[in-house]
Amino acid sequence: MAFVDDDVVIKSDWVEKITSALSNAHKSLVGVGGVVKAFKKHIISQYYVIHNILEAPIQLNYLPTVNCCFKKEHLMEVGGFDDNFLFAGNEDTDLCLRLKKRGFFFDKIQDAIVYHDFSPNFIDFCQTWLRYGKGTHMAIHNLRRDSPD
């Protein structure tokens, strides 16, 4: 199952690149992500670029669903996305933490690129980060709730 945000532009070969990386992978690899670049250059998009916000860390604990693909059977195994997330903001982190807890891992491929059309509006930026904060709280709460003491 492949995911992108509704405000990204993908290259014509994106689906082929991201799905082939996953289909030829080790059985414990359940998801791959790609590179996210800014579609337009403005102060808000440059914030994301300068701070590497959408760059995956070296050890991948999650894949941002702005650009990723998962093995469907493993998504279903953990119940998919949590319906309690009523907004976009770290529902992908929550999903990936549940997958990692089952021993699965993720990878990143450099040639699956999407171009994110970040809103240049500062209020939109603040609302996005408020959702990210709420989503992080929910993901951590779920992780603690589901972990043995």
TASULGI-V477298 format. One line per field, one symbol per residue. ss: DSSP state (H for helix, E for strand, - for the rest). A space follows every 10 residues. Layout:
ss=???
This chain:
ss=-EEE---EEE ---HHHHHHH HHH-----EE EEEEEEEE-- --HHHHHHHH ---------- ------EEEE -HHHHHH--- ---------- HHHHHHHHHH H---EEEEEE EEEEEE---- -HHHHHHHHH HHHHHHHHHH HHHHHH---
